[in-house]
Amino acid sequence: MLRLEHTVTKLDGFTLRADLTLEPGRRLAVLGASGSGKSTLLNLIAGFVLPDEGKVIIGGLDRSRASVADRPLSILFQDSNLFPHLSVFDNVALGLRSDLRLDGDQRARVSDSLAQVGMDGMESRLPGSLSGGQQSRVALARMLLRDQPLALMDEPFSALDPGLRREMLDLVAALCDRTKLTLAMVTHDLRDVSGLCTDLCLLESGRIVLQGPLDDILADPPALIRPWL
Ligand SMILES: Nc1ncnc2c1ncn2[C@@H]1O[C@H](COP(=O)(O)OP(=O)(O)OP(=O)(O)O)[C@@H](O)[C@H]1O
């Protein structure tokens, strides 16, 4: 589903070098200290930054130069990015059409994705009247609606308290199981990814210093990962 081939991405004073393979349906946790390049890695996959060298292959095609909109993926960032003046329904509907002119079938899809995250019945509410957890659910519904095979999440629930965060991560795991989504998720905390992620990559100073199946790494943790346990 995803392959980074010898990518080198240079920003002002920072270089990310990445080789990475993620098979369909696998769920990757991207771990690393602040400033190690986790968000840059996701931005490279998403197309917000382009590689200076190497290739970004998504769904078997070279997308190294493709725009964000032309990549078969959806994105959920730290901030839910809901529009305060639009209803829950319209915020989700934006995932389908920016002019919000939906036909009956599309409206049914919006309702279905809200039901999948347990937000049915709240379609007419404004984001400001929702709890943080509910806002996260709406953002997740919008992501689901786009129905793309690859999802990128950059610490999506970091603003939530630990209990709610766990609830959202469990919901993401259930949705990934159901939709066979391939996922790359940035995290600071290995506890967050248990039960959700199948694979792990650890970044240090712009390099992937460890990657592999999460269970194998946890069964016999190399020294590099011990500070994170
Ligand atoms: N657009 C940019 N232009 C120049 N430098 C950038 C840009 N984006 C990020 N950087 C730099 O790249 C380095 C890696 O940043 P990045 O945000 O990828 O790290 P991170 O691991 O996600 O950190 P955090 O956990 O704090 O979010 C940092 O030194 C940052 O200042």
The ligand as an SDF file (V2000), in Angstrom:
LIG
                    3D

 31 33  0  0  0  0  0  0  0  0999 V2000
    8.1630   23.4870    6.9820 N   0  0  0  0  0  0  0  0  0  0  0  0
    9.3110   23.3830    7.6350 C   0  0  0  0  0  0  0  0  0  0  0  0
   10.3770   24.1430    7.2980 N   0  0  0  0  0  0  0  0  0  0  0  0
   11.5470   24.0320    7.9420 C   0  0  0  0  0  0  0  0  0  0  0  0
   11.7660   23.1800    8.9610 N   0  0  0  0  0  0  0  0  0  0  0  0
   10.7510   22.4080    9.3450 C   0  0  0  0  0  0  0  0  0  0  0  0
    9.4610   22.4570    8.7080 C   0  0  0  0  0  0  0  0  0  0  0  0
    8.6550   21.5550    9.3030 N   0  0  0  0  0  0  0  0  0  0  0  0
    9.3960   20.9850   10.2690 C   0  0  0  0  0  0  0  0  0  0  0  0
   10.6330   21.4780   10.2940 N   0  0  0  0  0  0  0  0  0  0  0  0
   11.7270   21.0800   11.2040 C   0  0  0  0  0  0  0  0  0  0  0  0
   11.9260   19.7010   11.0050 O   0  0  0  0  0  0  0  0  0  0  0  0
   12.2570   19.0710   12.2300 C   0  0  0  0  0  0  0  0  0  0  0  0
   11.2960   17.9160   12.4560 C   0  0  0  0  0  0  0  0  0  0  0  0
   10.0090   18.4190   12.7120 O   0  0  0  0  0  0  0  0  0  0  0  0
    8.7430   17.4970   12.8550 P   0  0  0  0  0  0  0  0  0  0  0  0
    7.5710   18.3870   13.0940 O   0  0  0  0  0  0  0  0  0  0  0  0
    8.6790   16.5720   11.7280 O   0  0  0  0  0  0  0  0  0  0  0  0
    9.0850   16.6720   14.1830 O   0  0  0  0  0  0  0  0  0  0  0  0
    8.1470   15.8060   15.1020 P   0  0  0  0  0  0  0  0  0  0  0  0
    8.9120   14.5630   15.4150 O   0  0  0  0  0  0  0  0  0  0  0  0
    6.8130   15.6460   14.4820 O   0  0  0  0  0  0  0  0  0  0  0  0
    8.0490   16.7080   16.3980 O   0  0  0  0  0  0  0  0  0  0  0  0
    6.8540   16.9200   17.4550 P   0  0  0  0  0  0  0  0  0  0  0  0
    6.7150   15.6320   18.1870 O   0  0  0  0  0  0  0  0  0  0  0  0
    7.3810   18.0100   18.3350 O   0  0  0  0  0  0  0  0  0  0  0  0
    5.6270   17.3240   16.6900 O   0  0  0  0  0  0  0  0  0  0  0  0
   12.1900   20.1330   13.2940 C   0  0  0  0  0  0  0  0  0  0  0  0
   13.4910   20.5630   13.5440 O   0  0  0  0  0  0  0  0  0  0  0  0
   11.3640   21.2330   12.6520 C   0  0  0  0  0  0  0  0  0  0  0  0
   11.7400   22.4840   13.1500 O   0  0  0  0  0  0  0  0  0  0  0  0
  1  2  1  0
  2  3  1  0
  2  7  2  0
  3  4  2  0
  4  5  1  0
  5  6  2  0
  6  7  1  0
  6 10  1  0
  7  8  1  0
  8  9  2  0
  9 10  1  0
 10 11  1  0
 11 12  1  0
 11 30  1  0
 12 13  1  0
 13 14  1  0
 13 28  1  0
 14 15  1  0
 15 16  1  0
 16 17  2  0
 16 18  1  0
 16 19  1  0
 19 20  1  0
 20 21  2  0
 20 22  1  0
 20 23  1  0
 23 24  1  0
 24 25  2  0
 24 26  1  0
 24 27  1  0
 28 29  1  0
 28 30  1  0
 30 31  1  0
M  END
$$$$
